[in-house]
């Protein structure tokens, strides 16, 4: 992976992290997975098999990346935030908004 590919991946993660707080993740989920696979295909490149170049399958990309996909990661972050809200004191504004006790 060269420097340009690292910058592309970091930019992608940054945009995903900024948007994850407001996205509903129903419509955007598939788009995020497609973009993630495109980036991985660029980073890992095609494979040379039987005398010809072939694009890597989605399964191969998953195995090579060794990290969970962005949708699973965002879901984990949201669950973590939910746990944080549950532990907040009752008089805190985020807790009041969450439990709708305004």
N, C-alpha and C positions, 0 to 999 in steps of 0.2 A: 504494500500500500504506500503510495507516494504522498507527498505533502498536499497536493491538490485534492486527492481523494479524501484525505483526512479533513481538510477544510470543508468539503462538500458535506461529509457526514456530520461534522460538528454543527454546521449551519442548519442542517435538517433537524437535528436534535433540539437545537435552540428554538427554532420555530415551533416545533411540536410541543415543547415545554411551555412556551408562552401562550399557545392556544388551548392547551389541555384544560385550563381552568374554566373556560367558557364554552367549549364545544360540547355538543350533546353526544357525540361519539357514535351515533347511529349512522348518519350519512358519511361522516368523515372517516369512520373506521376502515372501510375498504380502500379509500383513497390513500390513507396513511400507509397501509400495508403495501399497496402498489408502489408508492414512492420509495418506501424502504427497500423493496426488492430491486427496483431500478438502481438505487445507489449501490446495493451489494453486488449487482451484476457488473456495474462499472468498476468497483473496487477489485473484485475477484477475477473479472474478465471471463472470456469463453474458455472452453476446454477443448483440447486437441485429442480427438478420438477416431481411430480407424482411418487416419489420413485426411480428416476434415475437421473443421472448427464447428463446435456446437455450443449453443447457449445453455447455461446451467439451469437445471430445473429448480422450482421453488423449494423442494425438499432438500436438494443439495445446498442451496443457499442457507437454509435454516441450520443444517448441520455444520456448515463452515463458520457461521457467524458466532456460535457458541454463547450467544446472549439471547434473552427473551425478546420477542418482537415488541415494537413500540406500543401497540395496543394493550398488551398484557402489562407492560411497565406503567402506562398511564393509569390503567385500572388499579394497579397496586398503589400508586400514589394517591388516588382518590380514596381508597379504603383506608390508607394511612391518615389522610386528612379527616375522614369520618371518625376514626379512633381519637384523633386529637380533639375534635368537637365534643365527643362524648366525655372526655376527661376534663373539659373546661368547667370553671365554676359557673353556677347558674346565673350570676349577675353580669356576665360578660356578653357583649353585644353579639358576637358571632353565634354563641349558644342560644341567645334569645331569638335570633333570626332563624336558626336551624329548627328550634322547637316552636316557633311562631308565637312567642309570648311577648309581643310588643305592647 
